């Protein structure tokens, strides 16, 4: 049985019926890394936010199921859902500067969740935070615990968010483009760090990204999205060998090749985009018109 199972999930804006996600279904097994791939605005982050129960107020769930460790979260009262998600799942957000509270020291930002939500003793939570900061390769963790976010580099702030996400030993982590705000050299370090932490802790990972190169290095399986629809699901090996959807093949063809740095970029053909838009319009008319 999959640890995370999303079934026919549909999201829409509260003030109109235009869907943001259209009958999205996916499965993530315990310990699996599943990539959500697509252009900006495809709905990748919305899936993760729906699972974690942190959707913007303007967005509502119009249908579907979200099963986490055998329980449909959408059948639970809000307080019970928050408690269950808080004990089983965590988030590595995209921008470490805005994700951390600039007016609070690093230590409490890691330990408060352990103490307030999971009931740990403060001394236990602080010891856990120190261990994790060492695991994410931060020198002098005790000093960093006393610092404020603005005193640290972007790479160090992202390492702190990774440590915070793993602090309560969650069974699932949603990584929402966790390297976007970092320079290329630091990106590689953070990707290696996340992959190593995931392997050591055996955590399932829902990895949101627009970078197929990242998917090839980190993920075992993936879903390709366009305009809130999943077009293809596959193992990473099969996808890179032979994508089955024309849009997937075009997306793969548009990816820059490190072996050919001077090669020209090939955009996704307009004919494929036009066909997808027509299919989505027909779907919306039939289901949401």
Secondary structure, 3 states (H helix, E strand, C coil): CCCEEEEEEEEEECCCCCEEEEEEEEEECCCCEEEEECCCCCCHHHHHHHHHCCCCCCEEEEEEEEEECCEEHHHCCHHHHHHHHHHHEEEECCCHHHHCCCCCEHHHHHHHHHHHCCCCCHHHHHHHHHHHHHHCCCCCHHHHHCCEHHHCCHHHHHHHHHHHHHCCCCCEEEEECCCCCCCHHHHHHHHHHHHHHHHHHCCEEEEEECCHHHHHHHCCEEEEEECCEEEEEEEHHHHHHCCCCHHHHHHHHCCCCHHHCCCCCCCCCHHHHHHHHHHHHHHHHHHHC
